[in-house]
Amino acid sequence: MTAPGQLRPVPRRSTAELIAEQLRAAIMYGSLAPGDQLGEAELAGRLGVSRGPLREAMQRLVQEGLLRSERHRGLFVRELTPTDVQDIYVARLAVERTACELIMRGNRGEAVARLTPALDRLAAAANGGDRDAMSDADQAFHQTLVSCAGNGRLERMAQTLLVETRMCLTVMQKVYPEPGELLDEHRRILDAIVDGDEEELMRLIEAHMVDTVARINGDVAEPGSEDR
């Protein structure tokens, strides 16, 4: 067993893992938009990789629910309906509530130390009024929150859910909270951790998810619902 502070080999990441990371980012930020078809030859050329690891990476994203496969047609970026949005936030609530429980029973001091600069980044984005920067900082705060729980499986689940959350960006920008409101919401989450108030923390996390779903789904109807 390697002693703390001793150098040890760095795990090597596979080509497929690196490609999957790039594809997630492209989906998250809209370079690959909902409904876009992924051309294997074109993508391999753009990424400068062979088709084998590209196929493996795309299958990972199919399993994560970011891509969908259509027989005889190929792979497409998944389009999210309001029902999907609700499912995403229900899952996020489960993950983040569990993360918060672990934080409150673990090292709250470390969580506060990591979440404070994350909140500062959100404050800087809010002060600048840049909605994209606010979305990035908002998600970074929640990713840090889950990371503070020290559970790798929760982190992996949160990663996929946060990519799907960012896929809602076009809709979310129309209903996104005002900068001051968003900042205050996250500051109260951090304050609850500082105060050791688990009941208030759980209430705030649930309210955050429920309110966001209400904002998004209040602005968008299911496809075809206008004909019902």
TAPEBEL-V55574 format. One line per field, one symbol per residue. ss: DSSP state (2 for helix, 1 for strand, 0 for the rest). A space follows every 50 residues. Layout:
# TAPEBEL-V55574
ss->???
This chain:
# TAPEBEL-V55574
ss->00000000000000222222222222220000000011022222222000 22222222222222001111000111100002222222222222222222 22222002222222222222222222220022222222222222222000 02222222222222222022222220002222222222222222200222 2222222222222222200000002220
